[in-house]
Amino acid sequence: MPKFLIEVPHEEELLACAQVVEGFLNYGSHFATKADWGCRDGVHKAWITIETDSKEEARNILPPSYRAQATIIKLTNSPWLRSTRYSGNMAKNSNLQDET
């Protein structure tokens, strides 16, 4: 199943941090309890990785008010590291596709 990284930014004020967590908890999403939060280091974003069928399904775990500002990234393992064509120098390797 595909794996996605979800990144949700929010305002830099302490109240905004509390509001985003409360919003997720009230929505019933496990995002708030399973996510990693950067607020204490001055990066006002939350991240979570989930396995789901599509970016749309990943976005739908978020409360509607956070969906538009969220970044959803499909994650993959490094296919070029598994390739027999990998020469040890990615800059010289023009074909980074799996040989399957």
Steps between C-alpha positions, in 0.01 A plus 500: 500500500633848421645706782448877533656776705247763608630841604264752658627852575337743741553847639797565730301612805460277804122530473516375140694192613232417757221567250641269233539213747150559635363514146648161417384344826145633454493370142575152630815459295791305645726758338538707817615207713713325235665807342839652566482871581776758444349783708744477792788549257333796327378305196124525516411191303387148571599187308361152481559205269209276411430214264194552284396452140527859374595860573129580515445244776804634686366856479158385622635394840544873569226730624359692199646831621858364472476308170581787264818603681629145550778353288459133411809317373501144370804324645700225333816314578800598291441296184836600351683343793335166419569529128779292348574803282600710800863588442572661836478849352144624456617799293639264233204261512244613244248218553389461862212260443455160658583202289189293552 
